[in-house]
Amino acid sequence: MTTSIPNATIETRANIHFDGNVTSHSLRTADGEKKSIGIIRPGTYHFGTAAAERMEIVAGKCDVTLDGQSDTRAVEAGGHFDVPADSGFTIRVADGLCEYVCSYLEA
């Protein structure tokens, strides 16, 4: 599980979605990898993806349904899920905060 990202350049302006219920900051690692780190407050939210993504849950828990699938998967701290490019997912946080690191994957 990711606990730190050394030598990263972080965008100080937050990406705020769903009336502040999902907030993240974009960053780029020293080797050019693009990531975002953030929190999700309780609720259900849908996100579209342009690039493929790996969402690593670093604290809390959530339920995730990928676009085009009917099954919902529970993901807790230490787990992750992958989302294909040009797709999306619905994420539900029942209580507390869900903290994540999103890595944008190359095809």
C-alpha positions in Angstrom: 0.0 0.0 0.0 1.3 3.4 -0.9 2.2 5.4 2.2 4.3 8.2 0.6 5.3 9.4 -2.9 8.8 10.8 -2.8 10.1 13.5 -5.1 6.7 14.5 -6.4 5.5 17.9 -7.7 2.0 18.6 -6.3 -0.6 20.9 -7.7 -1.7 23.1 -4.8 -5.1 23.9 -6.2 -7.6 21.1 -5.3 -9.8 19.3 -7.7 -13.2 19.6 -6.1 -16.2 17.4 -7.2 -19.7 16.8 -6.0 -20.0 19.9 -3.9 -16.8 19.2 -2.0 -17.6 15.6 -1.2 -14.7 14.4 -3.3 -11.5 16.3 -3.2 -8.1 15.5 -4.7 -4.7 17.0 -5.6 -2.8 16.1 -8.8 0.8 15.3 -8.7 3.6 14.1 -10.9 6.4 11.9 -9.7 10.1 12.5 -10.5 9.9 9.9 -13.3 6.9 11.7 -14.9 4.1 9.4 -13.6 0.8 11.2 -13.1 -1.2 10.5 -10.0 -3.9 12.1 -7.8 -4.5 11.7 -4.1 -7.7 12.4 -2.4 -10.6 11.8 -0.1 -14.2 10.7 -0.7 -16.9 11.6 1.9 -20.0 9.4 2.3 -22.2 9.2 -0.7 -22.5 7.6 -4.2 -20.6 9.2 -7.1 -19.9 8.3 -10.7 -16.6 9.1 -12.5 -15.7 8.8 -16.2 -12.2 7.9 -17.2 -10.2 9.0 -20.3 -7.0 7.1 -19.3 -6.9 3.7 -17.6 -6.7 4.1 -13.9 -5.7 2.1 -10.8 -7.5 3.3 -7.7 -5.7 2.2 -4.5 -7.6 2.6 -1.3 -5.2 3.7 1.5 -7.8 4.3 4.3 -11.4 3.5 4.8 -13.5 1.4 2.5 -15.9 1.7 -0.5 -18.1 -0.3 -2.9 -17.3 0.0 -6.6 -19.2 -0.9 -9.7 -17.3 -0.6 -13.0 -19.3 0.7 -16.0 -20.9 -2.2 -18.0 -20.8 -4.6 -15.0 -23.6 -5.5 -12.6 -21.4 -6.8 -9.8 -20.3 -4.5 -7.0 -17.0 -5.1 -5.2 -16.1 -4.0 -1.7 -12.6 -2.5 -1.5 -10.9 -1.8 1.8 -7.6 -0.1 2.8 -4.8 -1.9 1.1 -6.9 -3.0 -1.9 -7.3 -1.5 -5.3 -9.4 -1.7 -8.5 -8.5 -1.0 -12.1 -10.7 1.0 -14.5 -10.3 0.8 -18.3 -9.7 3.9 -20.4 -12.8 5.6 -21.9 -15.0 4.0 -19.2 -16.1 4.8 -15.7 -17.1 3.6 -12.3 -19.6 4.3 -9.5 -18.1 4.5 -6.0 -20.1 4.4 -2.8 -18.8 5.3 0.6 -21.2 4.3 3.4 -19.5 6.1 6.3 -16.3 7.8 7.3 -13.7 8.9 4.8 -12.3 6.8 1.9 -8.7 8.0 1.1 -7.2 7.0 -2.2 -4.2 7.2 -4.6 -5.1 7.1 -8.3 -2.4 6.2 -10.8 -3.0 6.9 -14.5 -1.9 3.8 -16.4 -0.4 3.8 -19.9 -1.9 1.6 -22.5 
